[in-house]
Amino acid sequence: AEFEEAENAEAIFSRIENKSRKIESLLKQYKPVEALKTALEGSPPQTKDERCKSANWIVVHRAIMAIKDVDSLFSSLDPEYYDVLMKYLYRGLSTGDRPTCDQCLRIHEKLTQRAGLGCILRSLADKVNTV
Amino acid sequence: QHDQIVSGVDWSKNSNRIVTVSHDRNSYVWSQEATEWVPTLVILRLNRAALCVQWSPKENKFAVGSGAKTVCICYYELENNWWVSKVIRKRHDSSVTSVAWHPNNIFLATASTDGKCRVFSTFIKGVDAKYVVNLPDAPADIKFGEQIMQLDLSFSWAFGLKWSPSGHTLAYVGHNSMIYFVEEVGASPSAQSVAFRDLPLRDILFISERLVIGVGFDCNPMVFAADERGLWGFLRFLEERKTTSSSLPYSSQVLSEKFGKLYGQSKSGLNNESASNAAAHENCITCIVPMKKRESSSEVVTRFFSTSGLDGRIVVWELAEEEE
């Protein structure tokens, strides 16, 4: 299934920049779960432009690395975010960067317990909305 | 008769004929004469494997889905005493994995590995004309091969397409652990995409208008039900499976064993699961068919059904009264 390019690249970049500012502010207030929700909102950007996807990934990565308590993350994260979070965890695991992989693996374990194998399946099977 | 894998088989209960299709691109209709089953070859005119087959409700036609991205509608021509195949060549971008007839004997739904579900008209003048007067809200141009609807709900392979007993609801599964329900297909379709926790399904069965059983890679049938508002959701697994002290559901148990080392924890040795669980199926369940229905004035309910899988087993299930 193809989709129309909803916005052009500039619009997407400025949206991501806004998100980034909001996230930094939330992190200063020690609200890492809110920050992650903000990062995951509107993700992945509806475009084939890899630069947009990478820019969004940087923002999501910042929020993922800021999570300290994974258990409390899942007590307040809505299930609608599970599938898209799983996709970003796999992107994180693919970086090979040690701290990133450690963090993503930690969250992956809990997310899988919470959301089941179906969540992993959906992140693998979706070749259209890639992160 | 067939040279290669028989990929589809269907038995018409009223006319007592069996139709088989195979990767050898052929189809046979088998009729019973005394104790023997006698095959009649049907020329499908396919250049790729046939993947699935189903008799129409009136058993005067059958539909074959193929790897050639086509669907063959076959009907019996009395004058020539043979089965003729009319091919729907348009529309599909990939193999047709599953076909399902609407109770009106005209509409056919198809599921494909291009992720889409489509509904076509298979109206054939010689065969269907006498029945058309009874068709409720039939579209004006019900020409053979006309596409009535296309559903773009899934981004991955679609399987297991089935209509509910009344034809009001259409359901199918995606290879991404989703099941899709579409209501009011003709008039104003509304779709629900239900994501579930576990491994993808391969086939489904409507037990009644509001109860669906799905089977697939979890080797344990799943029950889906629609509540009073018509919202579908996963209810439970059909089989009780023993869980370990960490009380994870079956599939997560297996996952933890395998991932234990990855996460840097060592799980203490779990019991040999196959011995203690005595699960009905040990490998992916690929097919579920109804066996006995109970028809009351209000609705049709399937009480007995059977499943078969890649483990080579056929299991017959009986639904307890409470399920309905």
Interface residues (C-beta under 8 A of the other chain):
Chain A: A1 D83 L105 E109 T112 Q113 A115 G116 L117 G118 C119 L121 R122 L124 A125 D126 K127 V128 N129
Chain B: G115 K116 D152 F155 S156 G174 H175 N176 S177 M178 A195 F196 R197 D198 L199 P200 L248 P249 S251 S252 L255 F259 L262 Y263
